[in-house]
Structures are given as structure tokens and as C-alpha cells.
């Protein structure tokens, strides 16, 4: 470990926030409405406070990050499951740091935008914001993990809070959308797990790891794999990331999930969680399986171009605001994947910039859509003729 465990602190703060929020005592069913609202407000303010503390920690990490320094900084490595070479290993390069900072900046905004999302009385307000805090821990962990097995754990754990945020607190066909999101993601995760296990088996046979087997990214990149093996392992990782991104034709869960989620949840879903897919393509598909990546590049570029055109064309015909934004995101992710698989430094820089820009721009669109829906009571675009007359600044913000 190098110095103070800043990354662990960054991930632990929101998790501590989730625990503190859940420990806020409840009130009897016959309590006065003012007391109930005060207790709900306490949970919200706690979530906002812990998200701001996390943001401060991430800012400190960003300031301390040395441009032109080691590839991975703020590294932490602890043995977790020695028998299988699993480590609790964290570290950030420039791309991971940018995405962690993006997540930390978005979370306080999402909490403020979601202030009244769970006030219907059907479900616990404090549980909703505790789920948000838990999700932030998972997001930081998945970008910071430098052990492939630990990455997989965070990759799958992210599904749990988002599943409940959609299924319990969403609108419309929320349970259908939540189950579809879960099943798609679990299928991709299962394929990646098979590839992760196979990668470990090959690491046991490799002199690069001393024949002891390892999940550490820093050791796995030195494991020699035949082109055929790389192609199969690439597919295991890539399909999981393509579903998460999502890339056409693995995208069909996104419009349903985005339309059913609350606006704040949709921001986290499309703005941050989906970036895990394109980040994984950059970090793992590229560097662990270069021969496989080169072999499948024509196919991936073809899928990306189809995604760009398909997402834009289908978005034109949408009547639901949130589904329209979701389909435009499918088109955007086609551009990001194109940048990743151009396999140049300019392409990587462009894809990373696009990921950040997309997160903030699409997040703002979902929040503005939620603003309109909460006041008009409809998510249909046709119901909003003449908005510019009564809210002249809103079109400019969009």
C-alpha cells in the first residue's frame, strides 16, 4: 500500500452514510405528519452530507494525483482469499479517477433532484437514500478495483440497490423493468464470471505469476495467452460490458428501466452505471486480451455504427420523454464504443471525454424531464405544447 488509503475512505464514507441513515429510528404509525416529515428530512440531509464528504475526499485524491506519474496511484493491496490469489486491491489511473470524480459530483445533485421521489408513503424514505449511498460505494469500488475478482464483485453488487430503486420506487411497469434489468445484467455477469475463472486457471499455469495464480490486474496483463484463448475470454468480458453499456443489440433493457425509474435513479443508471461497460472495455478487453480485441474490432465497430443510427432513428418516434432520452443514450454509447475500438490514444481520450459529457448532459435531461413530469403529471411529449411560453428559460437549459 502506498500512503494513506484514500480510495478506501472514499468508498467507505457513503457506505457509512447508508448505515447511519438506516439507523435513524422510525416512528409509530399514528405519529403526527410533521414528525414523520422531519424524520424523513433527517435521512435526506444525512445522505446529502455524506455525499458531499465523499466529494471532498475525491477532490483531495484528484489534487494529489500526479499527472505523468505511475500508471496506477493511491494503490492498496491486501490479501483477501489467499488460497485463490484474491486481493482487496485498489488503484486509479487517469480514466478511473475521472469517472470516480464524475460519480462523486453527480451524487449530491441526484440526491437534491430526488428529494421528494420517495415521499408517496408506500416505501421507506430512508431506505431509498440508503440505497443511493450504497450504490455510490459500489460505483467507486468498480472503477477503483485493480483485482479482477474484486471488480466482478462490485460489478454484480451494483445491481442490488439499483434493482430495488427501480422495482420498489419506480413508476409504471417498474417491476417488469427491474426484473428485465436484473436478468440481462446477471446473464452478462455470468459470462464474465466464466471468463474470470478461466483467466485465473491460465494464470496458474503462467510463470508470470509464479504458477500460484492471481486475479491482480498488474500480474494478469503479463500472462501469455494464445490468440484463440484471448478471443473466447474477450467475448466473455465484452458481452457483459456490452449489456451494461448498453450496446446494440444488447440494449433492450435500458428504455424500460429508464422509463420506469425515478429521474434521479435514471441519472445514476444511464449517467454512471452504464459507463462501467465502456470503462471495462477500455481497462480489461483492451489490455488483457489485445489479440482478441483486434480480431473482433470490425464486428464491434459495425455494432457501434448500427447503434449510432438505430438509437437516433428510434428516438425520433418516441412519445415518452424518458424513453426518448434512453434511446438517444444508445446512440451516444455507439459513439463511445467507436472511440474505444479505434485503438488510438485520441480515440481513448475522446471516449473518456464523451463518457463524462454524456453523464452530465443526459443527467440534466432526466432531471429536467422529472421536473416537467412532476408538475404536469404526464411523461408524454404531446402533452407539453407551449412550455416555452410559461417557462422560457427551461428550453434553453435543455
PyMOL commands that set and color helices and strands:
alter all, ss='L'
color gray80, all
select helices_A, chain A and resi 6-22+33-64+82-84+94-113+125-144+148-167+174-204+207-209+217-220+227-245+252-260+263-273+275-288+290-316+321-341+345-376+381-384+387-390+392-397
alter helices_A, ss='H'
color red, helices_A
select strands_A, chain A and resi 73-81+86-92
alter strands_A, ss='S'
color yellow, strands_A
deselect
rebuild
show_as cartoon
